[in-house]
Amino acid sequence: MATSSQWIAGARPRTLPAAAAPVIVGTGAAAQLGSEDLLRGLLALGVALALQVGVNYANDYSDGVRGTDTDRVGPMRLTAAGLARPRQVKLAAFAAFGVGSLLGLALVALCGQWWLIAVGAVSIAAGWYYTGGRRPYGYRGLGEVGVFVFFGLVAVLGTTYTQAGRISWPAAAGAVSIGLIACALLMVNNLRDIPTDALVGKRTLAVRLGDHRARRVYAAMVLLPIALAVACAFVAPWSLLVLLLVFPAGLLAFTVLVGARGFALVPVLAGTGAYELGFGVLLGLGLAL
């Protein structure tokens, strides 16, 4: 029976910056339009965090029952390690999705855009079928597409739209930037797991690209958002605050490009998560100012 601390670890709290960053950027973009709303921003944050936890438990369950997590380097997994029964982990995923749904309904009720319920339903389905179902799209090299769309475009633009009732091109630039960094987070995770994923038939984008090209793609995903943030400075000069992250971004890219692998990529994964949160805070603040 898993302990409470193991359940918390199974929720993978280090990935939560990937959920918070788009909400911060989206709220900053709403402020740049003069329409920020703290309550709606907090509800959007709750939705994002709940869905992220739900996705993490769903992946734990689905990968565990498929046996793809049996021999892995990285965070502990509840199902694969036998710490919790698969059904318990599955229920934990559905519980987190349920919390996210309730918070999402409250957000939709406040903004009055009821069609967003469909967007939320599709987001939950995408989270489950990333590794769940008979033909998970994450096993076919499409994981980064899902992450870019839902943890980048939908999360940022949805946050802005529920507060301002419209979106702007700085919001779109921020959405693309956050989406790319979220993809980098997934890429470095899958880069670390290329040997084991290839053996069990999990054809992630990193497996499809191969080790060398996957490293270069990761570097591009980390560095390109800096250029997009600089472009935002034409309408929001304080967006240049993101330039404070040039060195950390370069260090992450360099570490991966020179060939770090296995356990050496674990701190890169944590660093990419911290980079995404830092980027979100600085760009969101820059847009708001």
Buried (B, 14 or more C-beta within 10 A) or exposed (E): EBEEEBBEBBBBBBBBBBBBBBBBBBBBBBBBBEBBBEEBBBBBBBBBBBBBBBBBBBBBBBBBBBEBBEEBBBBBBBBBBEBBBBEBBBBBBBBBBEBBBEBBBBBBEBBEBEEBEEBBEEBBEBBBBBBBEEEBBBBBBBBBBBBBBBBBBBBBBBBBBBBBEEBBEBBBBBBBBBBBBBBBBBBBBBBBBBBBBBEBEBBBBBBEBEEEEBBEBBBBBBBBBBEBBBEBBEEBEBBBBBBEBEEBBBBBBEBBEEEBBEEEBBEBBBBBBBBBBBBBBBBBBBBBE
